[in-house]
Amino acid sequence: MQHLAPGKALDLGCGEGADAIWLATQGWLVTGVDISATAIARARREAQRQQASAATRFVTADLARWEPDDGPYDLMTASFLHSPVPLPRIAILQRAATTVRAGGHLVVLSHAALPPWVDAADHPAHSFPSPARQFVELNLNEHDWLVLSIQTHTRHATAPSGEAAELTDGVLLLQRR
Ligand SMILES: C[S@@+](CC[C@H](N)C(=O)[O-])C[C@H]1O[C@@H](n2cnc3c(N)ncnc32)[C@H](O)[C@@H]1O
């Protein structure tokens, strides 16, 4: 995102705000939304600590119901927007995608598989579609969106047991025409 000219951004499921605050330090005006009031309170505190409060707005809301309210956006990000309870993730991304302006970008980072140390049977509501699958499910108009990247990649991690492990992430990068 470093090569993009700063504008207005929306971060879906922003957690404690690290990505939103980083964008703000790069000149972006950012709205971060998360269902966790604790995470949002921490995001606000961290933004204050990094003198990024003026460029960030953090909202506590359930994205299943929240309507983007200060668009259009030049950048929409959703990083690891997963939940152990049912989450209408694709509908959330589709709704937010409508608020990306022409020339703007949509970046979706996701876990493309459960961590190897987690038993899938313990997480029946968690789903980890590949970025290619997500792109199909998003069902975006191909005349409106340019696919810049659809990739999975692995990274090294340490399992809670201390053993080395690999995690698979998905990256979907689109630009609105
Ligand atoms: C794995 S964390 C990722 C946080 C951050 N984006 C990051 O990359 O570090 C997933 C986040 O999605 C949020 N989330 C899950 N369901 C949500 C919902 N229905 N509405 C808003 N946020 C939600 C969680 O509270 C959590 O902060």
The ligand as a Gaussian input file, in Angstrom:
#p B3LYP/6-31G(d) Opt

LIG

0 1
 C       -8.267000     -12.029000      13.399000
 S       -8.822000     -10.430000      13.910000
 C       -7.973000      -9.391000      12.736000
 C       -7.747000      -8.008000      13.268000
 C       -6.931000      -7.089000      12.374000
 N       -7.599000      -6.814000      11.122000
 C       -5.579000      -7.680000      12.099000
 O       -5.267000      -8.020000      10.962000
 O       -4.806000      -7.808000      13.065000
 C      -10.495000     -10.413000      13.322000
 C      -11.240000      -9.181000      13.777000
 O      -12.530000      -9.193000      13.195000
 C      -13.426000      -8.684000      14.156000
 N      -14.789000      -9.128000      13.838000
 C      -15.257000     -10.398000      13.825000
 N      -16.575000     -10.397000      13.536000
 C      -16.934000      -9.103000      13.353000
 C      -18.172000      -8.456000      13.038000
 N      -19.303000      -9.156000      12.860000
 N      -18.173000      -7.115000      12.931000
 C      -17.041000      -6.387000      13.128000
 N      -15.848000      -6.941000      13.433000
 C      -15.795000      -8.292000      13.538000
 C      -12.917000      -9.246000      15.470000
 O      -13.421000      -8.551000      16.605000
 C      -11.417000      -9.135000      15.293000
 O      -10.907000      -7.914000      15.787000

